[in-house]
Amino acid sequence: MKKWNPIIIIVICMIVIAGAAYFIRPYRTADPGPSHPAAPVSDDAQLTNGKQVWSTSDVTSVEWDGKRLSWMLRRAGEDHEEEKGKEGAWTLNGKKVSMNQVDSIMAQMNALLSRSSESSRKASSLKAEVIDSTVTLLSGPEHGDKVYQIAVEPAYPETMWIIPAGQSQVFPVPKKDILELEKNIAQFISSSPAD
């Protein structure tokens, strides 16, 4: 029996170490992307993989207040139903834009939130985050308004976090994707008015 004691002690130690390593390992997020589908963890039913988060037909305005760029995309006209199908029924910073441009903006924003919904973490786990942008989406009384903040942790500057107001989960987005969206918006703002 004495011969088995060291083996039993070693096996028990290995089990304890493996269990401790499992529970104490540092937090890691998966890279956003289609590598492994996961169910959304947000209480917000609109944040789902592969589905539109924001529908152009429901949105009345999007205001993006950021450190590098601020802009407002707004449905022109008071009569939502009358205007929603018309070309040029939208303005970007007060200048008419085409439906193709509006659809492009909304598609990029949907892609950011749809991809990021595959990986999340608790908002309370962010460390010394700095708010980079605030996005306010107005959809009218039927769909409710949404506010999102986009933050960055100084220790990880290449990942930005989408923080939906009132939610306990935050969603990662590569900084390059945010910069690409802002670059496209800047080009729309500087281009000639849509006819």
C-alpha positions in Angstrom: 0.0 0.0 0.0 2.9 2.4 0.8 4.1 1.9 -2.8 0.8 3.4 -4.2 0.7 6.5 -2.0 3.1 8.6 -4.1 1.2 7.7 -7.3 -2.1 8.6 -5.8 -0.7 11.9 -4.4 0.7 12.8 -7.8 -2.6 12.0 -9.6 -4.5 14.1 -7.1 -2.1 17.0 -7.5 -2.4 16.8 -11.3 -6.2 17.0 -11.0 -6.1 19.9 -8.6 -3.6 21.8 -10.8 -5.7 21.2 -14.0 -8.8 22.3 -12.2 -7.1 25.5 -10.9 -5.7 26.3 -14.3 -9.2 26.0 -15.9 -10.8 28.4 -13.4 -8.0 30.8 -13.0 -6.9 31.2 -16.7 -7.0 34.8 -17.9 -10.0 36.1 -19.8 -9.8 35.6 -23.6 -12.2 36.6 -26.3 -12.6 34.8 -29.6 -11.7 36.8 -32.7 -14.9 38.2 -34.2 -15.7 36.4 -37.4 -17.3 33.3 -38.9 -14.8 30.8 -37.5 -17.3 29.4 -35.0 -21.0 30.3 -34.8 -22.2 31.1 -31.3 -25.6 32.1 -29.9 -25.9 35.7 -29.0 -25.6 36.4 -25.3 -27.1 39.9 -25.3 -30.6 40.5 -23.9 -31.0 42.8 -27.0 -32.8 40.5 -29.4 -31.6 42.5 -32.4 -28.0 41.6 -31.8 -28.0 38.2 -33.6 -25.5 36.6 -35.9 -26.3 37.0 -39.6 -29.4 39.2 -39.1 -29.9 42.9 -39.6 -29.4 44.8 -36.4 -30.7 48.0 -37.9 -33.2 48.0 -40.8 -33.0 51.0 -43.1 -36.8 51.1 -43.4 -37.2 51.5 -39.7 -34.4 54.0 -39.0 -35.2 57.7 -39.0 -31.7 59.0 -38.1 -28.3 57.9 -37.0 -26.0 60.3 -35.1 -22.3 59.4 -34.7 -20.4 61.6 -32.4 -16.7 60.5 -32.5 -13.2 61.7 -31.8 -12.1 61.5 -35.4 -15.5 62.2 -37.2 -19.0 63.2 -36.3 -21.9 62.9 -38.6 -25.7 62.6 -38.8 -27.6 60.5 -41.3 -31.3 61.6 -41.3 -34.4 60.7 -43.2 -35.6 63.8 -45.0 -39.2 64.9 -44.7 -41.7 64.6 -41.9 -43.8 61.9 -43.6 -41.9 58.7 -43.0 -44.1 56.5 -45.3 -44.1 59.0 -48.1 -40.3 59.6 -48.1 -38.9 56.2 -47.3 -38.8 54.8 -50.9 -37.6 58.0 -52.6 -34.1 58.4 -53.9 -32.4 61.2 -52.1 -34.9 61.1 -49.2 -31.9 61.0 -46.8 -29.4 63.6 -45.8 -25.9 63.2 -44.4 -24.8 66.3 -42.4 -27.6 68.1 -44.1 -26.5 67.2 -47.7 -28.7 64.8 -49.8 -27.4 61.3 -50.2 -28.6 58.5 -52.4 -30.3 55.3 -51.2 -27.2 53.4 -52.3 -25.1 55.4 -50.0 -27.6 55.0 -47.1 -27.8 51.2 -47.7 -23.9 51.1 -47.8 -23.7 52.9 -44.4 -26.3 50.7 -42.8 -24.8 47.5 -44.2 -21.4 48.4 -42.8 -22.9 49.2 -39.4 -25.0 46.0 -39.4 -21.8 44.0 -40.3 -20.0 45.5 -37.4 -22.7 44.5 -34.9 -23.5 41.2 -36.4 -19.9 40.0 -36.5 -19.3 41.3 -33.0 -22.3 39.5 -31.5 -20.3 36.2 -31.8 -18.0 37.2 -29.0 -18.7 39.2 -26.0 -17.8 39.8 -22.4 -19.2 41.6 -19.4 -19.2 45.4 -19.5 -17.7 45.4 -16.0 -14.6 43.6 -17.2 -13.4 46.5 -19.3 -10.3 48.2 -17.8 -9.7 52.0 -17.9 -11.8 52.2 -21.1 -12.0 55.4 -23.0 -15.1 56.4 -25.0 -14.2 56.9 -28.6 -17.6 57.4 -30.1 -21.3 57.5 -29.2 -23.9 56.3 -31.7 -27.6 57.3 -31.3 -30.0 55.5 -33.5 -33.6 56.8 -33.7 -36.2 54.3 -35.0 -39.5 55.8 -33.8 -41.9 54.6 -31.2 -42.5 51.2 -32.8 -38.9 50.0 -32.7 -37.4 52.1 -29.9 -34.3 54.2 -29.9 -30.8 52.8 -29.3 -27.6 54.3 -27.9 -24.3 52.6 -28.3 -20.9 53.8 -27.0 -17.7 52.6 -28.7 -14.8 52.3 -26.2 -11.2 51.3 -26.3 -9.0 49.9 -23.6 -5.5 51.6 -23.6 -3.8 48.2 -23.1 -5.5 46.8 -26.3 -5.8 49.7 -28.8 -6.5 47.6 -31.8 -9.8 46.3 -30.4 -12.8 48.5 -29.8 -15.8 47.6 -27.7 -19.5 48.3 -28.6 -21.4 49.1 -25.4 -25.2 49.0 -25.9 -26.9 51.3 -23.3 -28.6 49.3 -20.6 -26.9 46.0 -21.5 -24.5 43.9 -19.4 -22.5 42.6 -22.4 -20.0 44.4 -24.7 -19.0 43.3 -28.1 -15.5 43.5 -29.7 -14.9 45.2 -33.1 -11.4 45.5 -34.8 -10.4 49.2 -34.8 -9.6 48.9 -38.5 -13.3 48.2 -39.2 -14.4 51.3 -37.4 -11.8 53.4 -39.2 -13.0 51.9 -42.6 -16.6 52.9 -41.8 -15.4 56.4 -40.9 -13.3 56.7 -44.1 -16.4 55.7 -46.2 -18.6 58.2 -44.4 -16.0 61.0 -44.9 -15.9 60.2 -48.6 -19.7 60.4 -48.8 -19.6 63.8 -46.9 -17.0 65.2 -49.3 -18.6 63.9 -52.5 -21.0 65.9 -54.6 -24.7 65.9 -53.6 -26.8 63.0 -54.8 -29.3 63.7 -57.5 
